[in-house]
Amino acid sequence: MAETSEISGSLIPLARREAMILLEAGYLWLDMGQFDKAREVFAGAVVLMPRSEVPQLAMGSLEFAQGRHDKALQAYRAAQRLAPQSALPRAHVGEALLFMGKVPEALKELKAAMELEPEGDGARLAQSLLEAKEAGALPPPSARR
C-alpha cells in the first residue's frame, strides 16, 4: 500500500512508486557518469516534490560525485531544512563537511545524526564516516589543514 500512496505536497499527483522510479533513473544516469542527464532528472524531482528532502539528497549526491562539495553541502542543507528530524540529511551534511576539511563542524553533524535516529540509515552512514575519520581515511589529504 505504501508504494501506491501519493507523495504529499507534490505539484501534481505523484505516487511513491513513480517517484522511486524517477529518482532511480537519475541515479542510473549518475552511476553511468551522465551528470547532465542525472541533473535534469533530479532537478525535475525537486520541482515535482518541493516538500520532500529526498530529491535534495539526490542533487547533493550528484554534486558530491563531481567533487563539488560546497554545492553538495547546499543541497544537503536544503534537505535538512525540509526534514529537520531526519538523520540522513545530517549525515550527508557531515560527509560534505568532512570532505571540505571542516572537521569539528562535521563531527557535530555526524553525532547529531546518530542521536536523531540511532537505528536508521543516517546513523549507519554517520557511524561509517566517524570510523573512517578515526582510521585516518577522512578527511581526504586535499582537505586537511
HUNORPE-V405074 format. One record per run of one state. SS is the DSSP state (A for helix, B for strand, O for the rest). FROM is the first residue (numbers start at 1). TO is the last residue. Records with the same first field share a line. If there is no record, write none. Layout:
BEGIN
SS: FROM-TO  FROM-TO
END
This chain:
BEGIN
O: 1-5  7-14  32-34  49-53  66-68  83-86  100-102  117-120  135-140  144-145
B: 6-6  15-15
A: 16-31  35-48  54-65  69-82  87-99  103-116  121-134  141-143
END
